[in-house]
Amino acid sequence: MAENVTDLPQQLANIPHEYRKQRITENELNTAVGYVGSEWRSIAKQMGFDEKALEREQMSSPNDACTWINKIFVQWKSREGDRATIFNFLKILWQSSLNDSRVNWFDVYNVLVRPVELQTLQQPIQETEPKR
């Protein structure tokens, strides 16, 4: 079911097409872990994980929140396959923020998407010499 673009925040509605199809990498997920903090449960539930799965991951590394958050994100990526895109990940973060989560999805957007947009804008235009 396609989302209504007008329901999304402007940054997501206008996200470049390549991010709608580009699978998120484990490195990108690992980067996002640092922005999630204590809101990881809300995000994991938005990803479709139940409370037992979350408790199991938490028990596997009780003193290392980053490890279990990363495991949840990687499991989501594996389960979603081609649907585990940067766009869908950001959309989950945004949806989670609507449900009383304090995660700032836009910080993750700025880390995953914005630098590439800026890099693209800064690339010099290559002119070709006319053929004689």
C-alpha positions as CSV (number, residue, x, y, z in Angstrom):
1,M,0.0,0.0,0.0
2,A,1.6,3.3,-1.1
3,E,1.7,6.0,1.5
4,N,0.1,9.4,0.9
5,V,3.0,11.7,0.3
6,T,1.1,14.6,1.8
7,D,1.0,12.7,5.1
8,L,4.8,12.6,5.3
9,P,7.0,15.4,6.5
10,Q,8.5,17.5,3.6
11,Q,12.0,16.0,4.0
12,L,10.6,12.4,3.5
13,A,8.1,13.3,0.9
14,N,10.9,14.9,-1.2
15,I,13.6,12.3,-0.5
16,P,15.5,11.6,-3.7
17,H,14.3,8.5,-5.6
18,E,17.5,6.6,-5.1
19,Y,16.9,6.5,-1.3
20,R,13.5,5.1,-1.8
21,K,15.1,2.0,-3.4
22,Q,18.6,2.0,-1.9
23,R,18.9,-0.8,0.7
24,I,20.2,0.5,4.0
25,T,23.6,-0.9,5.0
26,E,24.6,-2.4,8.4
27,N,27.0,0.5,8.7
28,E,24.2,3.0,8.2
29,L,22.1,1.2,10.8
30,N,25.0,1.2,13.2
31,T,25.4,4.9,12.7
32,A,21.7,5.4,13.5
33,V,22.0,3.5,16.8
34,G,23.7,6.4,18.4
35,Y,20.7,8.6,17.7
36,V,18.1,6.3,19.1
37,G,19.0,6.1,22.7
38,S,16.2,5.1,25.1
39,E,13.6,5.2,22.3
40,W,14.8,2.0,20.8
41,R,11.8,0.0,22.1
42,S,9.3,2.3,20.4
43,I,11.2,2.0,17.2
44,A,11.6,-1.8,17.4
45,K,7.8,-2.1,18.0
46,Q,7.2,0.1,14.9
47,M,9.5,-2.4,13.1
48,G,7.1,-5.2,14.1
49,F,9.1,-6.8,17.0
50,D,7.2,-8.0,20.0
51,E,8.1,-7.5,23.7
52,K,9.5,-11.0,24.1
53,A,11.9,-10.5,21.2
54,L,13.1,-7.2,22.7
55,E,13.6,-8.7,26.1
56,R,15.5,-11.6,24.6
57,E,17.9,-9.2,22.8
58,Q,18.3,-7.1,25.9
59,M,19.1,-10.2,28.0
60,S,21.8,-11.3,25.5
61,S,23.9,-8.2,26.3
62,P,22.5,-6.6,29.4
63,N,25.2,-4.0,29.8
64,D,25.5,-2.9,26.1
65,A,22.4,-1.1,24.7
66,C,24.1,-0.3,21.4
67,T,24.7,-4.0,20.8
68,W,21.0,-5.1,21.2
69,I,19.7,-2.1,19.4
70,N,22.0,-2.9,16.5
71,K,20.9,-6.5,16.5
72,I,17.3,-5.5,16.3
73,F,18.0,-3.2,13.4
74,V,20.0,-5.9,11.6
75,Q,17.2,-8.4,12.1
76,W,14.7,-5.9,10.7
77,K,17.0,-5.4,7.6
78,S,17.3,-9.2,7.1
79,R,13.6,-9.7,7.5
80,E,12.6,-6.9,5.2
81,G,15.0,-7.8,2.4
82,D,14.7,-5.3,-0.5
83,R,12.2,-3.2,1.5
84,A,14.9,-2.4,4.1
85,T,15.7,0.9,2.4
86,I,17.0,4.2,3.8
87,F,13.5,5.7,3.1
88,N,11.6,3.0,4.9
89,F,14.0,3.1,7.9
90,L,13.5,6.9,8.2
91,K,9.8,6.5,7.8
92,I,9.8,4.1,10.7
93,L,11.7,6.6,12.8
94,W,9.3,9.3,11.9
95,Q,6.2,7.1,12.6
96,S,7.7,6.2,16.0
97,S,8.2,9.9,16.8
98,L,4.4,10.4,16.2
99,N,3.7,7.8,18.9
100,D,5.2,9.7,21.9
101,S,8.8,8.7,21.1
102,R,11.3,11.4,21.6
103,V,13.7,10.1,18.9
104,N,14.6,12.8,16.5
105,W,14.3,11.1,13.1
106,F,15.5,14.3,11.4
107,D,18.9,13.9,13.0
108,V,19.3,10.5,11.4
109,Y,18.0,11.9,8.1
110,N,20.8,14.6,8.3
111,V,23.4,11.9,8.9
112,L,22.3,9.4,6.3
113,V,20.8,11.5,3.5
114,R,21.9,15.1,3.8
115,P,25.7,14.7,3.3
116,V,25.1,12.9,0.0
117,E,22.8,15.6,-1.1
118,L,25.3,18.3,-0.3
119,Q,28.1,16.3,-1.9
120,T,26.0,16.0,-5.1
121,L,25.4,19.8,-5.1
122,Q,29.1,20.5,-4.7
123,Q,30.3,18.4,-7.5
124,P,31.5,20.6,-10.4
125,I,29.6,20.4,-13.6
126,Q,31.8,18.7,-16.2
127,E,31.7,20.5,-19.5
128,T,32.4,18.6,-22.6
129,E,34.3,20.3,-25.5
130,P,32.3,20.5,-28.7
131,K,33.5,18.0,-31.3
132,R,35.2,19.6,-34.3
